[in-house]
Amino acid sequence: MTLSNYEAAQTEPANVPLTLESGKPVGLLRRGVEVFAENKLALAGVAVIVVFLLFCFIGPLFYHTDQIHTNLLNVTMRPGGAHPLGTDGSGYDQLGRLMVGGQTSLEVGIAAAVLATFFGTLWGAISGYLGGWIDAIMMRIVDGLLAIPALFLLLFLATIVTTSKTILIVVIALVSWLGTARLVRGESLSLRVREYVQAVKVMGGGGTRAVLRHIAPNAVGTIMVNATFQVADAILTVAALGYLGLSIPPPATDWGGMLSTGLQYAAVGYWWLIYPPGIAIVLVVVAFNFIGDAMRDAFEVRLQRR
């Protein structure tokens, strides 16, 4: 038997199809979807995310506004007429601004979460699989970085570089992959002693093959659940940096920057500059958290076998 054939036969025990009372097999994917669908809050979260994606990326195709040039004649106009959500202190249409800001927040949040999850998964899988002094050194690096307050590190990085979408993605990913690395490392320590991983070594397979073909795929549940929470955390981080004035420079914006600008007018009662971006941040973050909770249940082995 070749190594590839052996790997195809020796899968994670949880991957064995379930069986209905009628005797028909039930795949893990179908079972996971069923468990996910039982969570009504998760379905509501998916609906919220879809609505905001359509609003931010499809909405500007139908609702045309000028988000580049300021218009001092339309400064802080109240909602109504040609401006359903009014205008801000620079004369930008607030509804169109909400769409543009949402594009930045969602793009940076999702991209940073993907990058942090990818790097953290590789770091944790390699560390846990190799073990020994290599694991000790790699984890001490993670512990050292975790000891630095994330907000302090973000402020430092954001002030020494010219802020842009790409820089925001990299900066947020730099402080977000650490938690993923620790989670995946814990999974790797458990998976590396499984029979099918040990068999790869016996049959001549290298460490790279074991990590990429067995360790990382069998930790996919932990990885995907963590990724959803990473997106929520990244969006909050973008909002925090924008609130502190360290977001991308005008005329671009994000929801945190809009909220920061709106708070300057809180004393005069310009609610339309505060509530729309604030509500958008809360809804999207809570929606991703609901989805993460449901995915954790869907990937839970005990639920898959109930």
C-alpha positions as CSV (number, residue, x, y, z in Angstrom):
1,M,0.0,0.0,0.0
2,T,1.4,3.4,-1.0
3,L,1.5,6.3,1.4
4,S,-1.2,8.2,-0.5
5,N,-3.6,5.2,-0.4
6,Y,-2.9,4.7,3.3
7,E,-3.7,8.3,4.0
8,A,-6.9,8.1,2.1
9,A,-8.0,5.1,4.3
10,Q,-6.7,6.4,7.6
11,T,-8.9,9.4,8.2
12,E,-10.0,11.1,11.4
13,P,-12.6,8.8,13.2
14,A,-15.0,11.8,13.2
15,N,-15.1,11.7,9.4
16,V,-16.9,8.3,9.3
17,P,-20.4,9.0,7.9
18,L,-23.3,8.9,10.4
19,T,-26.3,6.7,9.8
20,L,-30.0,7.7,9.9
21,E,-32.6,5.4,11.5
22,S,-33.5,4.3,8.0
23,G,-30.0,3.1,7.4
24,K,-29.0,5.8,5.0
25,P,-25.6,7.5,5.6
26,V,-25.4,11.1,6.7
27,G,-22.3,13.1,5.7
28,L,-20.5,15.3,8.1
29,L,-21.2,18.3,5.9
30,R,-24.9,17.7,6.0
31,R,-24.9,17.1,9.7
32,G,-22.9,20.3,10.3
33,V,-25.4,22.3,8.2
34,E,-28.3,20.9,10.1
35,V,-26.7,21.8,13.4
36,F,-25.9,25.3,12.1
37,A,-29.4,25.7,10.8
38,E,-30.9,24.9,14.3
39,N,-29.3,28.0,15.6
40,K,-31.7,30.8,14.8
41,L,-29.3,33.5,16.0
42,A,-26.7,32.3,13.6
43,L,-29.1,32.4,10.7
44,A,-30.0,35.9,11.7
45,G,-26.3,36.7,11.8
46,V,-25.8,35.4,8.2
47,A,-28.7,37.5,7.1
48,V,-27.2,40.6,8.7
49,I,-23.8,40.0,7.0
50,V,-25.4,39.4,3.6
51,V,-27.5,42.6,4.0
52,F,-24.4,44.7,4.9
53,L,-22.3,43.2,2.1
54,L,-25.0,44.1,-0.4
55,F,-25.5,47.5,1.2
56,C,-21.8,48.4,1.1
57,F,-20.7,46.9,-2.2
58,I,-23.9,46.9,-4.3
59,G,-25.6,49.9,-2.8
60,P,-23.2,52.5,-4.4
61,L,-24.1,51.2,-7.8
62,F,-27.6,52.4,-7.3
63,Y,-27.2,55.3,-4.8
64,H,-24.6,57.6,-6.4
65,T,-22.9,60.2,-4.2
66,D,-19.7,62.2,-4.3
67,Q,-17.4,60.9,-1.6
68,I,-14.3,62.7,-2.8
69,H,-15.0,66.4,-3.0
70,T,-16.3,68.3,0.0
71,N,-19.4,70.5,-0.3
72,L,-19.4,73.3,2.3
73,L,-22.9,74.3,1.2
74,N,-24.3,71.0,2.5
75,V,-22.5,70.8,5.9
76,T,-24.4,68.9,8.6
77,M,-27.7,68.9,6.9
78,R,-30.5,67.0,8.7
79,P,-31.9,63.8,7.2
80,G,-34.5,64.3,4.5
81,G,-34.9,65.0,0.8
82,A,-31.9,64.2,-1.3
83,H,-30.0,63.1,1.8
84,P,-31.9,60.3,3.7
85,L,-29.3,60.3,6.5
86,G,-28.2,63.9,6.2
87,T,-24.7,65.1,5.6
88,D,-21.6,65.3,7.8
89,G,-19.2,68.1,8.7
90,S,-17.6,68.0,5.3
91,G,-20.8,68.0,3.3
92,Y,-20.5,64.2,2.4
93,D,-23.8,62.4,2.1
94,Q,-24.0,60.3,5.3
95,L,-25.7,57.3,3.7
96,G,-23.2,57.1,0.9
97,R,-20.4,57.6,3.5
98,L,-21.8,54.7,5.4
99,M,-21.5,52.5,2.3
100,V,-17.9,53.6,1.6
101,G,-16.9,53.3,5.3
102,G,-18.4,49.8,5.4
103,Q,-16.3,48.7,2.4
104,T,-13.2,49.6,4.2
105,S,-14.2,48.1,7.5
106,L,-15.3,44.8,6.0
107,E,-12.5,44.5,3.5
108,V,-9.8,45.2,6.2
109,G,-11.5,43.1,8.8
110,I,-12.0,40.0,6.6
111,A,-8.6,40.2,4.9
112,A,-6.8,40.7,8.2
113,A,-8.6,37.7,9.7
114,V,-7.8,35.5,6.8
115,L,-4.1,36.5,6.9
116,A,-3.8,36.1,10.6
117,T,-5.6,32.7,10.5
118,F,-3.4,31.4,7.7
119,F,-0.1,32.4,9.4
120,G,-1.2,31.5,12.9
121,T,-2.4,28.0,11.6
122,L,1.0,27.3,10.0
123,W,3.0,28.5,13.1
124,G,0.9,26.6,15.5
125,A,0.8,23.4,13.5
126,I,4.5,23.4,12.9
127,S,5.2,24.2,16.6
128,G,2.9,21.5,17.9
129,Y,4.0,18.8,15.5
130,L,7.8,19.3,15.9
131,G,7.7,19.7,19.7
132,G,10.8,19.8,21.8
133,W,13.1,22.9,21.8
134,I,11.7,24.2,18.5
135,D,8.2,24.2,20.1
136,A,9.6,26.0,23.2
137,I,11.3,28.7,21.1
138,M,8.3,29.3,18.9
139,M,5.9,29.5,21.8
140,R,8.1,31.8,23.7
141,I,8.1,34.2,20.8
142,V,4.3,34.0,20.8
143,D,4.2,34.6,24.6
144,G,6.6,37.5,24.3
145,L,4.4,39.2,21.7
146,L,1.2,38.5,23.7
147,A,2.8,40.3,26.7
148,I,2.8,43.5,24.7
149,P,-0.6,45.2,24.9
150,A,-2.2,44.9,21.5
151,L,-3.5,48.5,21.5
152,F,-0.1,49.9,22.3
153,L,1.5,47.8,19.5
154,L,-1.2,48.9,17.0
155,L,-0.8,52.6,17.9
156,F,3.0,52.3,17.5
157,L,2.8,50.6,14.1
158,A,0.0,52.9,12.9
159,T,2.1,56.0,13.8
160,I,5.3,55.0,12.1
161,V,3.8,54.0,8.7
162,T,1.6,55.8,6.3
163,T,-1.9,54.3,6.8
164,S,-3.6,52.6,3.9
165,K,-5.9,49.6,3.5
166,T,-2.9,47.3,2.9
167,I,-1.1,48.6,5.9
168,L,-4.1,48.3,8.2
169,I,-4.6,44.6,7.1
170,V,-0.9,43.8,7.8
171,V,-0.8,45.7,11.1
172,I,-4.0,44.1,12.4
173,A,-2.9,40.6,11.2
174,L,0.4,41.1,13.1
175,V,-1.4,41.3,16.4
176,S,-4.2,38.8,15.6
177,W,-2.4,35.6,14.6
178,L,-1.0,34.9,18.1
179,G,-4.2,33.5,19.5
180,T,-4.7,31.3,16.5
181,A,-1.2,29.9,16.8
182,R,-1.8,28.9,20.4
183,L,-5.1,27.2,19.6
184,V,-3.7,25.3,16.6
185,R,-0.6,24.3,18.6
186,G,-2.8,22.7,21.2
187,E,-4.7,20.8,18.5
188,S,-1.4,19.7,17.0
189,L,-0.1,18.3,20.2
190,S,-3.1,16.1,20.3
191,L,-3.2,15.1,16.7
192,R,0.5,14.3,16.3
193,V,0.2,11.2,18.4
194,R,-2.6,9.7,16.4
195,E,-2.0,6.5,14.6
196,Y,-2.4,7.9,11.1
197,V,0.1,10.7,11.7
198,Q,2.6,8.2,13.2
199,A,2.1,6.0,10.2
200,V,3.1,8.8,7.9
201,K,6.5,8.9,9.6
202,V,6.9,5.1,9.4
203,M,6.0,5.0,5.7
204,G,8.6,7.6,4.9
205,G,6.5,10.8,4.8
206,G,8.1,14.0,5.9
207,G,7.0,16.5,8.5
208,T,5.6,18.9,5.9
209,R,3.3,16.2,4.6
210,A,2.1,15.4,8.1
211,V,1.4,19.0,8.9
212,L,-0.3,19.9,5.6
213,R,-2.2,16.6,5.0
214,H,-3.2,15.7,8.5
215,I,-2.5,18.2,11.3
216,A,-4.0,21.4,9.7
217,P,-7.0,19.7,8.0
218,N,-8.1,17.9,11.1
219,A,-7.9,21.1,13.1
220,V,-10.2,22.8,10.5
221,G,-13.0,23.1,13.0
222,T,-11.0,25.1,15.5
223,I,-9.5,27.1,12.7
224,M,-12.8,28.1,11.1
225,V,-14.5,28.9,14.4
226,N,-11.6,31.1,15.4
227,A,-11.6,32.8,12.0
228,T,-15.1,34.1,12.4
229,F,-14.2,35.6,15.8
230,Q,-11.1,37.0,14.2
231,V,-13.2,38.9,11.7
232,A,-15.3,40.4,14.4
233,D,-12.2,41.4,16.4
234,A,-10.5,42.8,13.3
235,I,-13.6,45.0,12.5
236,L,-13.6,46.3,16.1
237,T,-9.9,47.0,15.8
238,V,-10.4,48.9,12.6
239,A,-13.1,50.9,14.4
240,A,-10.9,51.6,17.4
241,L,-8.0,52.8,15.2
242,G,-10.5,55.0,13.2
243,Y,-11.9,56.3,16.4
244,L,-8.4,57.3,17.5
245,G,-7.8,59.0,14.3
246,L,-5.3,56.4,12.9
247,S,-7.4,55.1,10.1
248,I,-6.9,55.7,6.4
249,P,-6.7,59.4,5.5
250,P,-9.6,61.3,3.9
251,P,-11.5,61.2,1.6
252,A,-11.6,57.5,2.4
253,T,-13.1,56.5,5.7
254,D,-14.3,53.6,7.8
255,W,-17.1,53.2,10.4
256,G,-14.8,54.0,13.3
257,G,-13.6,57.2,11.7
258,M,-17.2,58.2,11.0
259,L,-18.1,57.5,14.6
260,S,-15.1,59.6,15.8
261,T,-16.1,62.5,13.6
262,G,-19.7,62.2,14.7
263,L,-18.9,62.4,18.4
264,Q,-17.5,65.9,17.8
265,Y,-21.1,67.0,17.1
266,A,-22.7,65.1,20.0
267,A,-23.2,68.2,22.1
268,V,-25.3,69.8,19.4
269,G,-27.6,66.8,18.9
270,Y,-26.5,65.7,15.4
271,W,-27.5,62.1,16.0
272,W,-27.4,61.0,12.4
273,L,-23.6,61.3,12.5
274,I,-23.3,58.9,15.5
275,Y,-26.0,56.3,15.5
276,P,-25.7,54.9,11.9
277,P,-22.0,53.9,12.1
278,G,-22.3,52.8,15.7
279,I,-25.2,50.6,15.0
280,A,-23.5,49.2,11.9
281,I,-20.4,48.2,13.9
282,V,-22.5,46.5,16.7
283,L,-24.7,44.6,14.2
284,V,-21.8,43.2,12.1
285,V,-19.7,42.3,15.1
286,V,-22.5,40.6,16.9
287,A,-23.5,38.8,13.7
288,F,-20.1,37.3,13.2
289,N,-20.0,36.2,16.9
290,F,-23.4,34.4,16.5
291,I,-22.0,32.7,13.4
292,G,-18.9,31.7,15.3
293,D,-20.9,30.2,18.1
294,A,-23.0,28.1,15.6
295,M,-19.9,27.0,13.7
296,R,-18.4,25.8,17.0
297,D,-21.5,23.6,17.6
298,A,-21.5,22.4,14.0
299,F,-17.9,21.2,14.2
300,E,-18.2,19.8,17.7
301,V,-17.7,16.0,17.4
302,R,-20.2,15.2,20.1
303,L,-22.9,17.0,18.2
304,Q,-21.9,15.4,15.0
305,R,-22.5,12.0,16.5
306,R,-25.6,12.7,18.5
